[in-house]
């Protein structure tokens, strides 16, 4: 029994100074004689715990120990990380198979001793300005054009200043991976000496850690920007702990509540704004803000080369008779004048760009679904004007216009009128055309009325009139001279 210090003081006083017996002290203080015996000599004190409670662990037989060791040995042989015996599972098996009567805590203690578990300890790292940048991927969700979309966040963090950069992509493919790093270098205004990343297939061809062999295009990127690829060991996220924390920070601080945007570019604009604002943050234990430290880093980074590395997946395709080209299981339209011509297609992380003779002829958000065809009405309007009877069945029309505008077109007098309406949509945009139609009060609908509403009235420009017009002073002396000459003649 443990006692308070005031009771201990009374026991010692009565025993030492008054010479009371243990029995007498026990009666006077109304406590156990064993307690008095324990503390009266002063060999023990109540504020220091003396050993254990005295409870002995349940006797574990050799059979039980062999069973536990056998379970752990099987785990080592199978080497399946997520299907190993836990102490709880071993205890349950002992109860079922060996009729074990001891406690679960006993088995937990034995298993911990056999495994030799030790708390994880990490080494605090320090980096020089411009020495290294850590990169990683994470996942997030956003609503894009009203559709719930799973996105991939590419995160970069400069190790000295802890400056951050993040960008959202639809996929973790090679194009996105390379493009993200290039835009990150632009953001940091230079490249580091080392890039620290894990062993993802997008970067590593074979091997892992120091034995990893980089993918060909990633190796080319590293050569161009003069940085070293530094790959982590397997299951060693602590080797890039700075960026591991950044992934969660972006999700919690930038993407909560779940963003609702029209395009992924709009989302990336907001993410970039938050990254810039982070430079005002001051990390605990540091004297300067992230932005001030990043200025120090910027001087030490490797200058960016003049040639900008092209991260796209590029192919050459011949435009079909329907004025479309194929890229990654999908088709995209181009202007009809390029039919049967070979054009270059560049697939970036979030965009597709079509090029003919070094000139861009079309650009689309990249589609990662299969079997889709993306049309642009402006690509076909010239052809439809020549073949107006096709207007109501033309796929480029039906897939790009809203149902509302198609219904309005059927109210017009002829297919030719519908083609004229399409031309207005190309010139002014469908929203403005619908707004003009809604503003018309006449029950009869014609394209001329819509065009008149859309066409701005050219008001004559006002000619500025100067109020004070300078008038030269008359020179009568010259007039007199002329009169005198006339008289002399």
ZIWO-V187658 format. One record per residue. N is the residue number from 1. RES is the residue in one small letter. SS is DSSP state (a for helix, b for strand, c for the rest). Layout:
{{N | RES | SS} {N | RES | SS}}
This chain:
{{1 | x | c} {2 | x | c} {3 | x | c} {4 | x | c} {5 | x | a} {6 | x | a} {7 | x | a} {8 | x | a} {9 | x | a} {10 | x | a} {11 | x | a} {12 | x | a} {13 | x | a} {14 | x | a} {15 | x | a} {16 | x | a} {17 | x | c} {18 | x | c} {19 | x | c} {20 | x | c} {21 | x | c} {22 | x | a} {23 | x | a} {24 | x | a} {25 | x | a} {26 | x | a} {27 | x | a} {28 | x | a} {29 | x | a} {30 | x | c} {31 | x | c} {32 | x | c} {33 | x | a} {34 | x | a} {35 | x | a} {36 | x | a} {37 | x | a} {38 | x | a} {39 | x | a} {40 | x | c} {41 | x | c} {42 | x | c} {43 | x | c} {44 | x | c} {45 | x | c} {46 | x | c} {47 | x | c} {48 | x | c} {49 | x | c} {50 | x | c} {51 | x | c} {52 | x | c} {53 | x | c} {54 | x | c} {55 | x | c} {56 | x | c} {57 | x | c} {58 | x | c} {59 | x | c} {60 | x | c} {61 | x | c} {62 | x | a} {63 | x | a} {64 | x | a} {65 | x | a} {66 | x | a} {67 | x | a} {68 | x | a} {69 | x | a} {70 | x | a} {71 | x | a} {72 | x | a} {73 | x | a} {74 | x | a} {75 | x | a} {76 | x | a} {77 | x | a} {78 | x | a} {79 | x | c} {80 | x | c} {81 | x | c} {82 | x | c} {83 | x | c} {84 | x | c} {85 | x | c} {86 | x | c} {87 | x | a} {88 | x | a} {89 | x | a} {90 | x | a} {91 | x | a} {92 | x | a} {93 | x | a} {94 | x | a} {95 | x | a} {96 | x | a} {97 | x | a} {98 | x | a} {99 | x | c} {100 | x | c} {101 | x | c} {102 | x | c} {103 | x | c} {104 | x | a} {105 | x | a} {106 | x | a} {107 | x | a} {108 | x | a} {109 | x | a} {110 | x | a} {111 | x | a} {112 | x | a} {113 | x | a} {114 | x | a} {115 | x | a} {116 | x | c} {117 | x | c} {118 | x | c} {119 | x | c} {120 | x | c} {121 | x | c} {122 | x | c} {123 | x | c} {124 | x | c} {125 | x | c} {126 | x | c} {127 | x | c} {128 | x | c} {129 | x | c} {130 | x | c} {131 | x | c} {132 | x | b} {133 | x | b} {134 | x | b} {135 | x | b} {136 | x | b} {137 | x | b} {138 | x | b} {139 | x | b} {140 | x | b} {141 | x | b} {142 | x | b} {143 | x | b} {144 | x | b} {145 | x | c} {146 | x | c} {147 | x | b} {148 | x | b} {149 | x | b} {150 | x | b} {151 | x | b} {152 | x | b} {153 | x | b} {154 | x | b} {155 | x | b} {156 | x | b} {157 | x | b} {158 | x | b} {159 | x | c} {160 | x | c} {161 | x | c} {162 | x | c} {163 | x | c} {164 | x | b} {165 | x | b} {166 | x | b} {167 | x | b} {168 | x | b} {169 | x | b} {170 | x | c} {171 | x | c} {172 | x | c} {173 | x | c} {174 | x | a} {175 | x | a} {176 | x | a} {177 | x | a} {178 | x | a} {179 | x | a} {180 | x | a} {181 | x | a} {182 | x | a} {183 | x | a} {184 | x | a} {185 | x | a} {186 | x | a} {187 | x | a} {188 | x | a} {189 | x | c} {190 | x | c} {191 | x | b} {192 | x | c} {193 | x | c} {194 | x | b} {195 | x | b} {196 | x | b} {197 | x | b} {198 | x | c} {199 | x | c} {200 | x | c} {201 | x | c} {202 | x | c} {203 | x | c} {204 | x | b} {205 | x | b} {206 | x | b} {207 | x | c} {208 | x | c} {209 | x | a} {210 | x | a} {211 | x | a} {212 | x | c} {213 | x | b} {214 | x | b} {215 | x | c} {216 | x | a} {217 | x | a} {218 | x | a} {219 | x | a} {220 | x | a} {221 | x | a} {222 | x | a} {223 | x | a} {224 | x | a} {225 | x | a} {226 | x | c} {227 | x | c} {228 | x | b} {229 | x | b} {230 | x | b} {231 | x | b} {232 | x | c} {233 | x | c} {234 | x | c} {235 | x | c} {236 | x | c} {237 | x | a} {238 | x | a} {239 | x | a} {240 | x | a} {241 | x | a} {242 | x | a} {243 | x | a} {244 | x | a} {245 | x | a} {246 | x | a} {247 | x | a} {248 | x | a} {249 | x | a} {250 | x | a} {251 | x | a} {252 | x | a} {253 | x | a} {254 | x | c} {255 | x | c} {256 | x | c} {257 | x | c} {258 | x | c} {259 | x | c} {260 | x | b} {261 | x | b} {262 | x | c} {263 | x | c} {264 | x | a} {265 | x | a} {266 | x | a} {267 | x | a} {268 | x | a} {269 | x | a} {270 | x | a} {271 | x | a} {272 | x | a} {273 | x | a} {274 | x | a} {275 | x | a} {276 | x | a} {277 | x | a} {278 | x | a} {279 | x | c} {280 | x | c} {281 | x | c} {282 | x | c} {283 | x | c} {284 | x | c} {285 | x | c} {286 | x | c} {287 | x | c} {288 | x | c} {289 | x | c} {290 | x | a} {291 | x | a} {292 | x | a} {293 | x | a} {294 | x | a} {295 | x | a} {296 | x | a} {297 | x | a} {298 | x | a} {299 | x | a} {300 | x | a} {301 | x | c} {302 | x | b} {303 | x | c} {304 | x | c} {305 | x | c} {306 | x | c} {307 | x | c} {308 | x | c} {309 | x | c} {310 | x | c} {311 | x | c} {312 | x | c} {313 | x | b} {314 | x | b} {315 | x | b} {316 | x | b} {317 | x | b} {318 | x | b} {319 | x | c} {320 | x | c} {321 | x | c} {322 | x | c} {323 | x | c} {324 | x | b} {325 | x | b} {326 | x | b} {327 | x | b} {328 | x | c} {329 | x | c} {330 | x | b} {331 | x | b} {332 | x | b} {333 | x | b} {334 | x | c} {335 | x | c} {336 | x | a} {337 | x | a} {338 | x | a} {339 | x | c} {340 | x | c} {341 | x | c} {342 | x | b} {343 | x | b} {344 | x | b} {345 | x | b} {346 | x | b} {347 | x | b} {348 | x | c} {349 | x | c} {350 | x | c} {351 | x | b} {352 | x | b} {353 | x | b} {354 | x | b} {355 | x | b} {356 | x | b} {357 | x | c} {358 | x | c} {359 | x | b} {360 | x | b} {361 | x | b} {362 | x | b} {363 | x | b} {364 | x | b} {365 | x | b} {366 | x | c} {367 | x | c} {368 | x | c} {369 | x | c} {370 | x | c} {371 | x | c} {372 | x | c} {373 | x | b} {374 | x | b} {375 | x | c} {376 | x | c} {377 | x | a} {378 | x | a} {379 | x | a} {380 | x | a} {381 | x | a} {382 | x | a} {383 | x | a} {384 | x | a} {385 | x | a} {386 | x | a} {387 | x | c} {388 | x | a} {389 | x | a} {390 | x | a} {391 | x | c} {392 | x | c} {393 | x | c} {394 | x | c} {395 | x | a} {396 | x | a} {397 | x | a} {398 | x | a} {399 | x | c} {400 | x | c} {401 | x | c} {402 | x | c} {403 | x | a} {404 | x | a} {405 | x | a} {406 | x | a} {407 | x | a} {408 | x | a} {409 | x | a} {410 | x | a} {411 | x | c} {412 | x | c} {413 | x | c} {414 | x | c} {415 | x | a} {416 | x | a} {417 | x | a} {418 | x | a} {419 | x | a} {420 | x | a} {421 | x | a} {422 | x | a} {423 | x | a} {424 | x | a} {425 | x | a} {426 | x | a} {427 | x | a} {428 | x | a} {429 | x | c} {430 | x | a} {431 | x | a} {432 | x | a} {433 | x | a} {434 | x | a} {435 | x | a} {436 | x | a} {437 | x | a} {438 | x | a} {439 | x | a} {440 | x | c} {441 | x | c} {442 | x | c} {443 | x | c} {444 | x | c} {445 | x | c} {446 | x | c} {447 | x | a} {448 | x | a} {449 | x | a} {450 | x | a} {451 | x | a} {452 | x | a} {453 | x | a} {454 | x | a} {455 | x | c} {456 | x | c} {457 | x | c} {458 | x | c} {459 | x | c} {460 | x | c} {461 | x | c} {462 | x | c} {463 | x | c} {464 | x | c} {465 | x | c} {466 | x | c} {467 | x | c} {468 | x | c} {469 | x | c} {470 | x | c} {471 | x | c} {472 | x | c} {473 | x | c} {474 | x | c} {475 | x | c} {476 | x | a} {477 | x | a} {478 | x | a} {479 | x | a} {480 | x | a} {481 | x | a} {482 | x | a} {483 | x | a} {484 | x | a} {485 | x | a} {486 | x | a} {487 | x | a} {488 | x | a} {489 | x | c}}
